[in-house]
């Protein structure tokens, strides 16, 4: 069973948006439509109980500079991108489309895919340590000026733990159609957090700004809930490139 793909690509001198999450998500749906139009339609419209059950990482690039809201890629730049899902059909369809057309398209730029790897599946346990490949989003609903809004959370917020666990349990319900009887707890790496000037990232998706956090953490509890987080992403907005982790 596939859990994730590691996609290596070569770039060339050009510029792409610093806020590329939306463009990567659009690329995924575009490619899924080629390989499995029915699956692409399900995911695009509603997903599974409101969840798409896939996520992807940031782009890891070798040679670039940042100018305001633009990434300037240099000669010889190479990149790595990870995509993960709990849905084996999703990964098979996406991989098939990449093999048919081996390039990664971002905002009109086409980068040649030079290798697609399937990382070795990991052994899950009741306590695991992760580092984030893309920042995690957690929020709670709040009323602002008479309208429903969201407060984005950081690890020091008292609501953070409950929001983290509640999100995983909702995904469990979406997948299995029943409530989880397990529990899970997150332990942020406070030493790492205190050593950084900030761990938050403000990422623009179309006209919306999303505040996410990037930090290592340990998680303890129900193995199935941990597995769901690893495969489908921890936190919210996973299908827009948030909450992907790797085991350390």
DAJO-V925000 format. One record per backbone hydrogen bond with DSSP energy under -1.0 kcal/mol. CO is the residue of the C=O (numbers start at 1). NH is the residue of the N-H. Records with the same first field share a line. If there is no record, write none. Layout:
CO = NH / NH
This chain:
3 = 85
5 = 83
6 = 117
7 = 81
8 = 114 / 115
9 = 79
14 = 73
16 = 71
18 = 20
20 = 24
21 = 25
22 = 26
23 = 27
24 = 28
25 = 29
26 = 30
27 = 31
28 = 32
29 = 33
31 = 35
32 = 36
36 = 40
37 = 41
38 = 42
39 = 43
40 = 44
41 = 45
42 = 46 / 47
48 = 51
51 = 48
53 = 86
55 = 84
60 = 80
63 = 74
65 = 72
67 = 70
69 = 18
70 = 67
71 = 16
72 = 65
73 = 14
74 = 77
77 = 11
78 = 62
79 = 9
80 = 60
81 = 7
82 = 57
83 = 5
84 = 55
87 = 91
88 = 92
89 = 93
90 = 94
91 = 95
92 = 96
93 = 97
94 = 98
95 = 99
96 = 100
97 = 101
101 = 103
102 = 113
104 = 111
106 = 109
109 = 106
111 = 104
112 = 10
115 = 8
117 = 6
126 = 221
128 = 219
129 = 248
130 = 217
131 = 246
133 = 58
135 = 243
136 = 213
137 = 236
138 = 153
140 = 151
142 = 149
144 = 147
147 = 144
149 = 142
151 = 140
154 = 157
157 = 160
159 = 163
160 = 164
161 = 165
162 = 166
163 = 167
164 = 168
165 = 169
166 = 170
167 = 171
168 = 172
169 = 173
170 = 174
171 = 175
172 = 176
173 = 177
183 = 222
185 = 220
187 = 218
188 = 190
189 = 193
190 = 194
191 = 195
193 = 196
199 = 214
201 = 212
203 = 210
205 = 208
208 = 205
210 = 203
212 = 201
213 = 136
216 = 189
217 = 130
218 = 187
219 = 128
220 = 185
222 = 226
223 = 227
224 = 228
225 = 229
226 = 230
227 = 231
228 = 232
229 = 233
237 = 240
238 = 241
243 = 234
244 = 133 / 134
246 = 131
